[in-house]
Amino acid sequence: MRKSAPPRGMAQLRNRVQELLDERQLSRTELAELTGLPTRTIRRLSRPDSDPLLEPALRISRILQTPLDDLFWLEDDPAVARRR
């Protein structure tokens, strides 16, 4: 099932979970074990367009030692364009 576009005026949420897993040479299964989250949750959250719940996002942020706002961001955020 394909996700629909966000309502008009709302930005799409983006993330770089998979990019950071690759950089740290961690698998999704290893991240699941380290965070205590199910592998299916990690798989869903590692998609670039996932819309995470706060608790799993915070756990992933802690394990990857990456600030939450550097891991997940709104697509139309001008501050992000300057960081990337």
C-alpha positions in Angstrom: 0.0 0.0 0.0 1.4 3.4 -1.0 1.3 6.3 1.4 -0.7 9.3 0.3 0.8 12.7 0.1 0.5 14.9 3.2 -2.5 17.3 3.3 -2.0 20.6 1.5 0.2 22.9 3.6 1.8 20.1 5.6 5.4 19.0 4.9 6.4 15.4 4.4 8.5 13.9 7.2 11.9 12.6 6.1 14.7 10.6 7.9 18.1 9.2 7.5 18.0 6.1 9.6 19.2 3.8 6.9 22.0 6.2 6.0 23.2 6.1 9.6 22.9 2.4 9.9 25.1 2.0 6.8 27.7 4.5 8.2 27.9 2.6 11.5 27.8 -0.8 9.8 24.8 -1.8 11.8 22.0 -4.0 10.5 18.3 -3.4 11.2 18.3 -6.5 13.3 21.2 -5.3 15.4 19.4 -1.9 15.9 16.2 -3.7 16.9 18.1 -5.7 19.5 19.9 -2.5 20.8 16.7 -0.5 21.0 14.4 -3.3 22.2 12.1 -2.6 19.3 10.7 -5.2 16.9 12.6 -5.7 13.6 9.5 -4.8 11.7 9.4 -1.4 13.4 13.0 -0.7 12.5 12.3 -1.8 8.9 9.3 0.6 8.7 11.2 3.5 10.3 14.2 3.1 8.1 12.1 3.9 5.0 12.9 7.5 4.0 9.3 8.6 4.2 8.3 6.9 7.5 6.2 8.7 10.0 7.6 7.6 13.4 6.1 7.5 16.8 8.2 9.5 19.3 9.3 6.7 21.6 10.9 4.5 18.9 12.4 7.6 17.2 14.0 8.6 20.5 15.4 5.1 21.1 16.9 5.0 17.6 18.4 8.5 18.1 20.1 7.4 21.3 21.6 4.3 19.8 22.8 6.0 16.7 24.1 8.9 18.9 22.4 11.4 16.6 20.1 14.3 17.6 16.5 13.6 16.8 16.2 16.6 14.6 19.2 15.4 12.6 17.6 12.0 12.1 14.1 13.1 11.2 13.0 16.3 9.6 10.2 18.0 7.7 11.0 18.1 4.0 10.2 21.8 3.6 12.3 23.0 6.6 14.8 25.7 5.3 17.2 24.9 8.2 17.6 21.4 7.0 18.5 22.5 3.5 21.4 24.4 5.0 22.6 21.4 7.0 22.5 18.9 4.2 
